[in-house]
Amino acid sequence: MTTLSNEKRTSTQLALSEEKKIQLIIQHWTRILKIKLGWINEFDILVVNYISTIFVFNTFRSSSKLLHTFTGHTAWVYSIDYSTFDDDRLICSGSNDRTVRVWDVDNNKQIQSSNGHSDSVHCVKFSPYHYHNHCQRVICSSSGDKTICFWDFKHNKQLQIFNGHTLDVNGIEFSSFNCGRYLCSGSFDNTIRLWDVETSKSLHVFNGNERAVCCVDISPLHCNNNNDNNNKMNNIGVIGGNGYTICSGSWDKTIRIWDIETTNQLNVFKGHTNYVNSVKYGSNELSNTILSGSADKSVRLWDIRSCQQIQVLNGHKHWVSVVEYSPFVIKNSIGNSNVICSGSWDNTIRFWDIRSNKNELYMIKGDEKKDNGIYCLKCIVLKKEKKANDDTHDLNLCYGSYKGLIHIWG
C-alpha cells in the first residue's frame, strides 16, 4: 500500500515537472522570438509544437547551408522582419530602392510590393497592434523621407502616416506590452519619439542624444506568474508601460536607456569608439543585458544594473551593422551557454559564445559578388520539409545584403 502510494506521488510529481518545463519553454520562446501574446488562440500549443527541441548550435554549424535566395530589391536591404499569419510564414523587407516587399517563405516568392516612400526605407516591422485588434496584416516602415507609414499589404493600401521627425527616421520598435499599441522611433534629428498607434499621436519626444539615433529597442514583455495573459491592458502608469524602457544607439557613440512612463533618461553607456548601429535587449536570464554592434567593428555586451561593459567581441573587419540574441545554445564544460550573432559590412555573419570573448564560434561568409556586405539578419523558425508524421521545425537565419538579395540559411 505504501509502495503504491509512493508510486502515485512520484507520478504526480513527474507530471507537474513536465508541465513546469512546458511553461518555462513558452516563457523563454515568447521573449527570445518576441512573439506577441494574444496574436492567436491556443498560444501555448503553438509554441510547444514549434519548439519541440532545444536548438543546439553544434548541429546548425555542422549541417547548415544556403536554402533559398529572394531576388527583387535593386539596392541594399536595410531591414527584414518575420511573422506568421494563420498558416502563412512571411518575411517583409525594406530597401534603399525605396520599396517595402513581402515574401512568402513556404512558396519562395514575392507576394506584394509597395513604393509609398519617396526615399530609402530604413526599417520594417510587422504590426502586432493591427493584427491583434483588427485582424489586419500590416507593415510599419520608416524612411529617409522623414515619415513612418502603415501599409495593409493584404489589400495593398496605406492606412496611416506619422509625421513629426524633421530628418530621416531610422530604427522603429513596437511595445512588448498592450499588444504593440505603442511605437518608438529614432531619427537623424537626434531624437526618439513615442507614438500611440491607435490614435496616431506623438506622445513624447526624448531628447539627449548629441547626434543621430540609429537604432531603438523596447524592453521585453514582463513575466508575471500570477497572470495568465501578460499582454492584457496594463492599468499601471499613463500608458500601461510601468517598468518598461527604451534603449537607443546613436552616432554620438553612446547607448542610452529611457523610462517609457516618466520619459526620464536612466543610463548612458560609453565604450564604443564609433557609431552604434544596433542595440538589443536580452531576455530571461539575460534580461539585464544589452547587446550592441558598432562602426568600431566590435560587438559588446552590457550589464544594465551596474552600467558596466561585460564583453567585447572583436573579429569583424568592417562596421557591425546588426546584432541579435539567437535561440541557439552551446554545450560546454560548465553547462549550456547562449549564442549571439552579428552581421557586418565585411560580408560575414559571426556567432559568439556569450560567456567568452574568444574568437567567434562560427562564421558564414556572404558571396563577394552577389552580397558585398550584410546589413540585417533575423532568426526564424521554419517547418522542416514534409515527411510522414513529421511536424518538427528548424531554426534558420534570414539576412539581407548590400546588393539587394535576401538569403535563408539553415
C-alpha positions in Angstrom: 0.0 0.0 0.0 2.8 2.3 0.9 4.7 1.5 -2.3 1.6 2.2 -4.4 1.1 5.5 -2.7 4.7 6.4 -3.3 4.5 5.5 -7.0 1.3 7.6 -7.4 3.0 10.6 -5.7 6.1 10.2 -7.8 4.0 10.0 -11.0 2.2 13.2 -10.0 5.5 15.0 -9.3 6.8 14.0 -12.7 3.6 15.3 -14.4 3.9 18.6 -12.6 7.6 18.7 -13.5 6.7 18.3 -17.2 4.0 21.0 -17.0 6.5 23.3 -15.4 9.0 22.6 -18.2 6.4 23.4 -20.9 5.6 26.8 -19.2 9.3 27.6 -19.0 9.7 26.8 -22.7 6.7 29.1 -23.5 8.1 32.0 -21.5 11.6 31.5 -23.0 10.4 31.5 -26.6 7.9 34.2 -26.2 10.8 36.5 -25.3 13.6 35.2 -27.5 11.5 35.3 -30.6 9.5 38.3 -29.4 6.2 36.6 -30.2 3.4 38.9 -29.0 0.9 37.2 -26.7 -2.7 37.5 -27.9 -1.9 37.2 -31.6 -3.6 33.8 -32.0 -5.7 31.4 -29.9 -4.1 28.4 -28.1 -0.8 30.1 -27.9 0.7 27.6 -25.6 0.0 24.8 -28.0 1.6 26.7 -30.9 4.8 27.3 -29.0 5.2 23.8 -27.8 4.6 22.5 -31.3 7.1 24.9 -32.8 9.8 24.4 -30.1 9.9 20.7 -29.7 13.6 20.6 -29.2 16.4 22.8 -28.0 18.3 24.4 -30.9 21.8 23.1 -30.3 24.3 25.3 -32.1 26.7 22.5 -33.0 24.0 20.9 -35.1 23.4 24.1 -37.0 27.2 24.6 -37.5 27.7 21.1 -38.9 24.8 20.8 -41.2 23.6 24.3 -42.2 23.6 25.5 -45.8 22.1 28.2 -48.1 18.5 27.2 -48.6 17.0 29.9 -50.7 17.6 33.4 -52.1 14.9 36.0 -52.7 15.6 38.4 -55.6 13.7 41.7 -56.3 15.3 44.6 -54.5 17.6 46.6 -56.6 19.7 48.2 -53.8 20.8 47.2 -50.3 18.3 45.7 -47.9 18.3 47.8 -44.7 15.8 45.7 -42.7 13.9 42.5 -42.5 11.2 41.1 -40.2 9.4 37.8 -39.9 6.0 36.7 -38.7 3.3 34.1 -39.1 -0.3 34.9 -40.1 -2.5 31.9 -39.7 -0.6 29.3 -41.7 1.3 31.8 -43.8 5.0 32.4 -43.0 6.1 35.8 -44.2 9.2 38.0 -44.4 9.0 41.7 -45.1 11.9 43.8 -46.2 12.8 47.5 -46.6 15.5 48.7 -49.0 17.4 51.7 -50.3 15.4 51.2 -53.6 12.6 52.9 -51.6 10.3 49.8 -51.6 8.8 47.6 -49.0 8.3 44.0 -50.1 6.6 40.9 -48.7 7.8 37.4 -49.3 6.1 34.0 -48.8 8.7 31.7 -47.2 6.9 28.5 -47.9 6.4 29.2 -51.6 9.7 31.1 -52.0 8.2 34.1 -53.9 7.4 37.8 -53.5 3.7 38.3 -52.9 3.5 42.1 -52.6 5.5 45.3 -53.1 4.9 49.0 -52.1 6.6 52.1 -53.3 4.8 54.5 -51.0 8.0 56.1 -49.6 9.9 58.8 -51.6 13.3 57.9 -50.0 15.1 54.8 -48.8 13.3 52.5 -46.4 15.4 52.1 -43.2 13.3 49.8 -41.0 10.3 47.5 -41.4 8.2 45.7 -38.7 5.0 43.6 -38.9 2.4 45.4 -36.7 1.1 43.3 -33.8 -1.3 46.0 -32.9 -3.3 45.8 -36.2 -3.3 42.1 -36.3 -4.5 41.6 -32.7 -7.1 44.4 -32.7 -8.3 44.5 -36.3 -7.2 41.2 -37.9 -5.3 43.2 -40.4 -1.9 42.3 -42.0 0.0 45.5 -41.7 3.7 46.5 -42.1 5.1 49.6 -40.4 8.1 51.2 -42.2 10.4 54.2 -41.5 12.1 56.1 -44.2 14.6 58.8 -45.2 11.6 60.8 -46.3 11.1 61.6 -42.5 7.8 59.6 -42.2 6.6 56.4 -40.7 4.0 54.6 -42.8 1.5 51.8 -42.0 0.6 49.6 -45.0 -2.1 47.0 -45.2 -0.3 44.6 -47.6 -3.1 42.2 -48.0 -5.3 44.8 -49.5 -2.4 46.9 -50.8 -3.5 50.2 -49.2 -1.9 52.8 -46.9 -3.5 53.2 -43.5 -1.6 55.8 -41.5 1.4 58.2 -41.8 3.3 59.6 -38.8 4.9 62.9 -39.4 7.0 64.6 -36.7 10.6 63.8 -37.2 12.5 66.5 -39.1 15.1 64.2 -40.6 15.4 60.6 -41.7 13.6 58.1 -39.5 15.8 55.1 -38.7 15.0 52.2 -36.3 11.5 51.5 -35.1 10.1 49.1 -32.5 6.6 48.2 -31.2 5.9 47.9 -27.5 6.0 44.5 -26.0 3.1 45.5 -23.7 -0.5 46.4 -24.6 -0.4 44.3 -27.8 2.0 46.6 -29.6 -0.1 49.7 -29.3 2.9 52.0 -28.9 5.8 52.5 -31.3 9.2 54.2 -30.7 11.3 55.6 -33.4 14.9 57.0 -33.7 15.9 59.7 -36.1 18.7 61.6 -37.7 17.2 64.7 -35.9 18.8 63.3 -32.7 15.5 62.4 -31.1 13.4 59.4 -30.1 9.6 59.6 -30.4 7.0 57.5 -28.7 3.8 57.2 -30.8 0.3 55.9 -30.0 -0.6 53.7 -32.9 -4.3 53.7 -32.0 -4.7 57.5 -32.1 -1.8 58.2 -34.5 -0.4 60.8 -32.0 3.1 61.5 -30.9 3.1 61.1 -27.1 6.6 62.3 -26.3 10.0 63.4 -27.7 13.1 62.1 -26.0 16.0 64.5 -26.2 19.5 63.9 -25.0 21.5 62.4 -27.9 24.1 64.7 -29.5 23.9 63.1 -32.9 21.7 60.8 -35.0 19.8 58.0 -33.3 20.3 54.9 -35.4 18.5 52.1 -33.6 16.0 51.6 -30.8 14.6 48.6 -28.8 11.9 48.3 -26.1 12.4 46.0 -23.1 10.7 42.6 -23.4 7.4 41.5 -22.0 7.4 41.3 -18.2 6.8 37.8 -16.8 4.1 37.6 -14.2 3.3 34.1 -13.0 0.0 35.2 -11.4 -1.4 36.4 -14.7 -2.4 34.1 -17.5 -2.2 36.8 -20.1 0.7 39.2 -19.6 -0.3 41.1 -22.7 -3.7 42.3 -21.4 -4.2 46.0 -20.9 -2.0 47.2 -18.0 -3.5 50.0 -16.0 -0.3 50.8 -14.2 1.2 54.1 -15.4 -0.1 56.6 -18.0 0.1 54.2 -21.0 0.4 50.9 -19.2 4.2 50.8 -19.6 5.3 51.0 -16.0 8.7 49.4 -15.7 9.4 49.3 -19.4 12.3 51.1 -21.0 13.6 52.2 -24.4 17.2 51.5 -25.4 18.8 53.6 -28.1 22.1 53.6 -30.0 23.5 56.8 -31.5 26.1 58.2 -33.8 27.4 60.0 -30.6 28.8 56.6 -29.7 26.5 56.1 -26.7 23.8 53.7 -25.7 21.0 55.3 -23.6 18.1 53.9 -21.6 14.9 55.8 -21.2 11.9 55.2 -18.9 8.8 55.0 -21.1 6.4 56.3 -18.4 8.4 59.0 -16.8 10.3 59.8 -20.0 13.5 60.2 -18.0 16.9 59.2 -19.2 18.1 56.4 -16.8 21.5 55.3 -18.0 24.2 56.2 -20.5 26.7 53.5 -21.6 30.0 54.7 -23.0 32.7 52.5 -24.6 32.1 52.3 -28.3 34.6 54.5 -30.3 32.3 54.9 -33.3 28.6 54.9 -34.3 26.3 52.5 -32.5 24.4 50.8 -35.3 22.4 48.1 -33.5 21.1 47.5 -29.9 19.0 44.6 -28.5 17.6 43.9 -25.1 18.2 40.4 -23.7 15.5 38.2 -22.2 15.0 35.6 -19.5 18.4 35.0 -17.7 19.8 37.8 -20.0 17.1 40.3 -19.2 19.5 42.6 -17.5 21.8 42.8 -20.5 22.0 44.8 -23.7 23.8 43.8 -26.9 25.3 46.3 -29.3 27.1 46.5 -32.6 29.2 49.4 -33.8 31.1 51.0 -36.6 34.1 50.5 -34.4 33.9 46.8 -35.7 33.1 45.4 -32.2 30.1 43.6 -30.6 29.6 44.5 -26.9 27.5 43.2 -24.1 26.4 45.5 -21.2 25.0 44.9 -17.7 22.0 47.3 -17.2 22.2 47.1 -13.4 25.8 48.0 -13.0 26.1 50.1 -16.2 29.2 48.1 -16.9 30.5 46.6 -20.1 30.6 42.7 -19.7 32.2 41.6 -23.0 33.9 43.0 -26.1 33.9 40.7 -29.1 36.4 41.5 -31.8 36.8 39.9 -35.1 34.8 41.8 -37.7 36.9 43.7 -40.3 34.3 46.4 -41.0 31.3 48.1 -39.4 29.0 45.9 -37.4 25.5 46.6 -38.8 23.3 44.3 -36.8 23.4 42.1 -33.6 20.9 39.5 -32.4 20.5 37.2 -29.4 20.0 33.9 -31.1 17.9 31.0 -29.7 20.9 28.7 -30.1 22.7 27.2 -27.1 26.1 25.7 -27.0 27.0 22.8 -24.7 30.3 23.2 -22.8 32.1 22.0 -19.7 30.1 24.4 -17.4 26.7 23.7 -18.9 24.7 25.5 -21.7 25.6 28.9 -22.9 23.8 31.3 -25.1 24.9 32.2 -28.6 24.8 35.7 -30.1 25.3 36.6 -33.8 26.3 39.7 -35.7 26.3 40.9 -39.3 28.8 43.2 -40.8 29.8 45.2 -43.8 32.8 42.8 -44.0 30.2 40.4 -45.6 30.2 38.0 -42.7 27.8 36.7 -40.0 29.6 35.7 -36.9 28.4 33.6 -34.0 29.8 34.1 -30.4 29.6 32.4 -27.1 28.1 35.0 -24.7 30.3 33.8 -21.9 33.6 34.1 -23.7 35.4 36.9 -25.5 37.5 34.5 -27.6 37.3 34.1 -31.3 33.9 33.5 -32.9 32.3 30.1 -32.8 31.4 30.1 -36.5 31.3 32.4 -39.5 29.0 32.5 -42.5 30.6 34.4 -45.4 28.4 36.1 -48.0 29.1 35.9 -51.7 31.6 38.6 -52.6 29.9 39.5 -55.9 26.3 38.9 -55.0 26.2 40.2 -51.4 29.1 42.5 -50.7 28.0 43.2 -47.1 25.5 42.0 -44.5 23.0 44.8 -43.4 20.3 42.9 -41.5 19.5 39.5 -40.1 16.7 37.6 -38.3 16.4 34.2 -36.6 13.3 32.5 -37.9 11.6 29.1 -37.1 10.6 27.2 -40.2 8.9 23.8 -40.6 11.1 21.0 -42.0 10.3 19.5 -45.4 7.3 17.3 -45.0 7.8 13.7 -44.1 5.3 11.2 -42.9 4.2 12.0 -39.3 6.8 14.7 -39.0 5.9 18.1 -37.5 9.3 19.2 -36.4 10.9 22.6 -37.0 14.3 24.1 -37.7 15.9 27.3 -36.7 17.0 29.3 -39.8 18.9 32.5 -40.4 17.5 35.1 -42.8 19.7 38.0 -43.8 19.7 40.9 -46.3 22.7 42.2 -48.2 24.2 45.2 -49.9 23.4 44.0 -53.4 19.6 43.6 -52.5 19.5 39.8 -52.0 17.7 38.1 -49.1 19.0 34.7 -48.1 17.7 31.9 -45.8 20.4 29.8 -44.3 19.7 26.7 -42.2 
